[in-house]
């Protein structure tokens, strides 16, 4: 069964001059891709007017709620007790966002209710992907 969880979240984009601008986002998790979480940003805040989705490991979200975590394009860390910072790197620059930690924890717990930690069976998904890639070769 393919279950998807979506949770809207109000973030704050921290600008270069340290202002905080409100940013709408949706955190998404699907049982079909059990190791990943997604953050969808609406088209009105992207540079090209398209929906922007960032995908990273569910384990990274969990680690980032406890302490500094991440490498490459996505980094997370607590900012006090109430906020968590999500830092996103792209070829166009860097975005520094803050989200309420309680909302991110609630989202993470909801994902574990769908697929428990350590129970992510990706074998079937890999098989489907290979079949799609190679067809009947």
C-alpha positions as CSV (number, residue, x, y, z in Angstrom):
1,X,0.0,0.0,0.0
2,X,1.4,3.4,-1.0
3,X,0.7,5.8,1.9
4,X,1.7,9.5,1.6
5,X,1.9,11.9,4.5
6,X,1.9,15.7,3.9
7,X,2.3,18.3,6.5
8,X,2.2,22.0,5.8
9,X,4.8,24.0,7.7
10,X,5.4,27.7,8.0
11,X,9.1,28.4,7.8
12,X,11.2,31.6,8.1
13,X,13.8,32.4,5.4
14,X,16.7,34.2,7.0
15,X,18.1,36.7,4.5
16,X,21.6,38.0,4.2
17,X,20.7,41.1,6.2
18,X,19.3,38.8,9.0
19,X,15.6,39.5,8.3
20,X,13.1,36.6,8.6
21,X,10.6,36.3,5.8
22,X,7.7,33.8,6.0
23,X,7.9,30.9,3.7
24,X,5.2,28.2,3.1
25,X,6.4,24.7,2.7
26,X,5.0,21.2,2.8
27,X,6.9,18.3,4.3
28,X,6.1,15.0,2.5
29,X,6.8,11.3,3.1
30,X,5.7,8.4,1.0
31,X,5.9,4.7,2.0
32,X,7.0,4.0,-1.6
33,X,10.3,5.8,-0.9
34,X,10.7,5.0,2.8
35,X,14.2,6.3,3.4
36,X,13.5,9.8,2.1
37,X,11.6,12.9,3.2
38,X,10.7,15.8,0.8
39,X,10.1,19.5,1.3
40,X,8.0,21.1,-1.4
41,X,8.1,24.9,-1.8
42,X,5.4,26.6,-3.8
43,X,6.1,28.2,-7.2
44,X,5.8,31.8,-6.0
45,X,8.9,31.6,-4.0
46,X,11.2,29.9,-6.6
47,X,13.5,31.7,-9.0
48,X,11.8,30.1,-12.1
49,X,8.2,30.0,-10.9
50,X,8.1,26.2,-10.6
51,X,7.4,24.1,-7.5
52,X,10.8,23.2,-5.9
53,X,11.2,19.9,-4.1
54,X,14.2,19.1,-1.9
55,X,14.7,15.4,-1.0
56,X,17.0,14.1,1.7
57,X,17.2,11.1,4.1
58,X,14.7,10.7,6.9
59,X,17.6,9.7,9.1
60,X,19.1,13.2,8.4
61,X,16.0,14.9,9.6
62,X,16.0,12.8,12.8
63,X,19.7,13.6,13.4
64,X,19.3,17.3,12.7
65,X,16.6,17.6,15.3
66,X,19.1,16.4,17.9
67,X,22.3,18.2,16.8
68,X,24.2,19.4,13.7
69,X,23.8,16.9,10.8
70,X,24.3,16.7,7.1
71,X,26.8,17.1,4.4
72,X,26.6,18.2,0.8
73,X,23.5,20.1,-0.2
74,X,21.4,19.7,3.0
75,X,22.4,20.5,6.6
76,X,20.1,20.7,9.7
77,X,20.7,21.7,13.3
78,X,18.7,22.8,16.3
79,X,18.5,26.6,17.0
80,X,17.5,26.8,20.6
81,X,14.7,24.5,21.8
82,X,12.0,25.8,19.6
83,X,13.5,26.0,16.1
84,X,15.4,23.8,13.7
85,X,17.5,25.3,10.9
86,X,17.4,23.7,7.4
87,X,20.3,24.9,5.2
88,X,19.9,24.2,1.5
89,X,22.8,24.6,-1.0
90,X,22.1,24.8,-4.8
91,X,24.1,26.1,-7.8
92,X,22.0,29.3,-7.4
93,X,23.1,30.0,-3.8
94,X,22.2,29.1,-0.2
95,X,18.8,29.2,1.6
96,X,18.7,29.2,5.4
97,X,15.3,28.4,6.8
98,X,14.0,27.9,10.3
99,X,11.0,25.7,11.2
100,X,9.3,25.0,14.5
101,X,11.0,21.9,15.9
102,X,7.8,20.6,17.3
103,X,6.2,20.6,13.8
104,X,9.2,18.7,12.4
105,X,9.1,16.2,15.3
106,X,5.4,15.6,14.8
107,X,6.0,15.0,11.0
108,X,8.8,12.6,11.8
109,X,6.7,10.6,14.2
110,X,3.9,10.4,11.7
111,X,6.4,8.9,9.2
112,X,7.4,6.3,11.7
113,X,3.8,5.3,12.1
114,X,3.7,4.5,8.4
115,X,7.1,2.8,8.2
116,X,9.0,2.2,11.4
117,X,12.7,3.0,11.7
118,X,14.7,-0.1,10.6
119,X,11.7,-1.6,8.7
120,X,12.3,0.2,5.4
121,X,12.1,-2.6,2.9
122,X,13.6,-1.1,-0.3
123,X,14.1,-4.4,-2.1
124,X,10.8,-4.2,-3.9
125,X,11.4,-0.6,-4.9
126,X,14.9,-1.4,-6.2
127,X,13.4,-4.3,-8.2
128,X,10.8,-2.0,-9.8
129,X,13.4,0.6,-10.6
130,X,15.7,-1.9,-12.3
131,X,12.8,-3.3,-14.2
132,X,11.8,0.1,-15.4
133,X,15.4,0.9,-16.3
134,X,16.2,-2.3,-18.2
135,X,12.8,-3.4,-19.3
136,X,12.8,-7.0,-20.5
137,X,16.5,-7.1,-21.4
